[in-house]
Amino acid sequence: INRLKRHRAVATRYDKLAVRYEATLHIAVINDWLTCL
């Protein structure tokens, strides 16, 4: 969760639609995963 706090849109749930929030979450997780490689 601390890694996701770096992404403001995920931490504050900026998107109101659940589908867009889920897509933002996926992008944030992929970004963190690629950074760890």
BELSULFEN-V532801 format. One record per pair of residues at least 24 apart in sequence whose ideal C-beta (glycine too) atoms are under 7 Angstrom apart, sorted by the first residue. I is the first residue (numbers start at 0). J is the second residue. If there is no record, write none. Layout:
BEGIN
i:I j:J
i:I j:J
END
This chain:
BEGIN
i:2 j:31
i:3 j:27
END
